[in-house]
Amino acid sequence: MEIIRKIEVFGDSILKGIQLNQKKRYCVDNNIDIEMLNDRFGLEINNRSKMGCTITKGASMIERYLEGEPDCSAIVMDFGGNDCDFNWEQIAENPDGEFEPHTPLGLFEDTYNKLIERLKSFGITPILTTLPPLDPQQFFDWFCKSLNKENVTKWLGGSITTIYRFQESYSRTVERIARSAGTPLVDLRGAFLRHRRIDSYLCEDGTHPNTNGQRIITSAFAEFAESIIPRRTRSIIA
C-alpha cells in the first residue's frame, strides 16, 4: 500500500462529533483526537463529516471534492447509521405497513462499491469504517418518545432488539464490501463491543457516542494507523 499521509474524512454525525448537551440538544462536541493522530503518525487529516449524511449524500460530496483537483492519499468513509434508519413517525401511524429504510441495503452496497472504484481510479485509497453499535432501548425511548410505542413495537415484530439487528446488518455489509474490494477497514464496532456496558459510551439517544465513546473511536483509528504506517517512516517524519 502507498504510504498514507493526507486523509480526507467523509461521514455522518458519528465522526462529526455530535453529542447531546445538558439541554438535550444536539451539538458538536468532538473529542476524537485528530491532533494526536496527526502528530503521532505524521498525518494531515481533514474532517468533512456532516450530520445526517447518508451514503448517497456522501457520494455527492465526494464527487464534488474529486472535481476540484483532489490532494489526498486516502479518504475515510463512515456511512450507514442514517442509511439504516426509518421514518418512525410513519411506522407509528401505520404499524401494518411496509417501509424501507432511508437507503435500502441493496442501494447502500451498490453506491459504496461504486465510490470505492471511483476513488481507486484517482489513485486514492478508500478506507471504510464499521458502525458503532447502538443501544436499542435507549434508541427506542429517545426517537419514539412522542410516538405510539405500541405500534412501533408491533411493526418491529414485538421486540425492539430488531433495531439493533437491522443496524448490524448494515455494518456487516460494510465489512463484506471492504473484504470483497480489498480495501482497509477500521473496525469501530469491534472496538466498542470489547466493552461490557455499551450504553455507558453512548449519549441518551443510544446512538451518538459520548466523550468516552469518542475516545474509543480515537483508539480504534490509532490501532488502525499502527497497522498500516511503517514505524520507520513515522520516525523519519517525527
N, C-alpha and C positions, 0 to 999 in steps of 0.2 A: 504494500500500500504506500502511495506517495505520502510524504511527511505532511501532516496536517498542521496548519498554523492559523490562518484566518477562517473563522467559523461564523456563519450566519444562522440564527435560530428562528424558525417559524413554528409557532404553536398556538395553543389556546391559553386560557387563564391560568393553567397549572404552572407553566414556565413564565408567564407574565408576572406571577407572584401575587395573585388576587387572594385576599383573605377577607373575613368578616371582622369589622371593627367592633368596639364596645357598644355602638348603637345598632349593631346587627345589620350594617350596610356593607356592601362590597367596596373594597378599596385596594389600591396597590400597596402591598407591604411585603416586598420581595427580599427575603433573606437567603436566597440561593446565592452562594458566594462566588460570583463570576470573577471578581477581582482576584481571589485566591487561586482560582483555576488558571487565570491568565498568567499570574506571576509564577506559579508552581510549574506549569507545563509550557511556558513560553508561547501562550496563545493570544489571539486577539478575537474575542467573542463579542458579537453584536446581537442583541436580543430584539427581534421584531415580533414577538408573540403578541397576540391580541385576544382580549376577552370575547368569548362567544364564537371563536373561529372554528369552522368545520374544515374537512379535507378539501371541499370544493372552493371555499373562500381562500383557504391557504394556497391552493393551486394557482388561483388568480394572482395572489400577492407574489408568489414565487415567479410566475411568468413575467410580471411587471419588473421584478428585480433582474431577471435574466435579460430583458430587453435593454437594460441600462448598463451594458458592459460590466458584468459581474466580476468582482475581485475577491474571491474567496476560494479556499481549497475544499471546504466541506459545508454542507447545510444539514443542520439538525431539524428533524420534523417530528412534532409531537401533536398528533391528531387522534380523534376517536371519542373523547369524552363528550363533546357536543353532538357528534355524529350519531351516537347510540342513544341519545335522549329522545323522549317522546313529548307530544303535546298533552300533558297530564290533564289539563282542563277539559279538552275534548273527550278524553277517555272517561273522566269522571261523569260527564254528561251522557255518555253512551257506552256503558261497560260491555255491551254485546257486539260492539262494532269492531271492524278490522282497521288497525292503524299501523303505519310504517314509522320507523324512526326518522329523525331529521335527514340522515343519509343511509339509505338501505345498504346492507352489508355488501352486496354484490358491487354496487356503485363505489362504495368506500374502497374495496380492494382494487377495482379496476383503475380508479383515479390515482391511488397510491402507486401502483405498478407503472402507470404512465409517467408520473412525476419522477420516479426513480430513473427510468430510461432517459427522460429529458435532462436530468442533471448529469447523468453519465455522458451524454452527448456533448456537454460543455466541459468535461473533464473535472467535474465537481463530485466529490464523494458524498453520497446520501447517507445520513445516519438517522436511524429510526429509534423511537422510544416506545416501550410498552406503557400501558395506562396504570397509574397508581390506583390501587383498589379503593372502592367506595364502601361506606358503611350503609347497608340497605335500610336499617331502621331510622338512622338519622336523616338519610336522604328522603325517605318517605315522609317523615314527620315535618321536614322543612318545606319540601316542594309541594306537598299535598295538604298543608295545614289548613288551608281555607277551602279545600275541595271536599267532595263526598268520598271519604276514605274507603267506605264500604264498597262503593262502585269500583274504585281503582283496584282494591284488593281482589274483587271478583274478576276483573279483566286480567289481573296478574296470575290468575289460576289459583287464588286462595293463599298465596304465600308471597310476601314482599321480598324474599330472597331471590325471586325471579329477576329483580332489578340488578342484583349483583351478578347473576349468571349471564344476563344479557350483555352487561358491560364487559364481563370477562371474555365473551366471545369475540368482541372487537379487539381486545388486547391479544388474544391468541391468533387472530387473523394477522395482526401486525408482526407477530413472531414468525408466522408462516411466510409472509411476504418477504421479510428480511432473509430468512433461510433460503427461499427459492431464488431470490435475486442476488444472494451473496453479499448483502450489504451489512455494515456494522449495526449492532443493536445495543442500546442502553436499557438494561432491564430495571426500570424504575419500579415496576410492580413487585418483582422479586425482592428488591431492597426493602420495600415496606412489609412484605409478608414474612420477613425474617423476624419481625417484632410481634409480640403476642397480642397487644391491645392496639389494633389499627385505629380505633376511634380516638385514641389519645393523640394521634398525629394528624387529625383532621379537624377542620372547623365544624361548627354546629350543623352546617348543611350536609355533612357526611361525605363531601366530595372534594373540597378545596383543602390542600394541605395547610396546616397552621405553621407557625415558625419552626417547631420541632420537625414537622413533616418536610419542610423545605430544606432542613439540614440533612435529612435522609437523601433528598434529591441531589444535594451538593456532593455527598459521599458517593452516590451512585455514579455521578459523572466523573469524579476523581478516580474511582476504581476503574472505570472505562478508559480514561486517559492513560492510566498506568499501563494498561494492557496494549495500547496501540502506539504510544510515543516512546521511542527508544530512550533509555536513560542517558546514553552517550550524547544524544542530540540535545536532551534537556540541559545537561551540564554545560554544553557549549553556549547555549542561549543565556543561561542564568548569569 
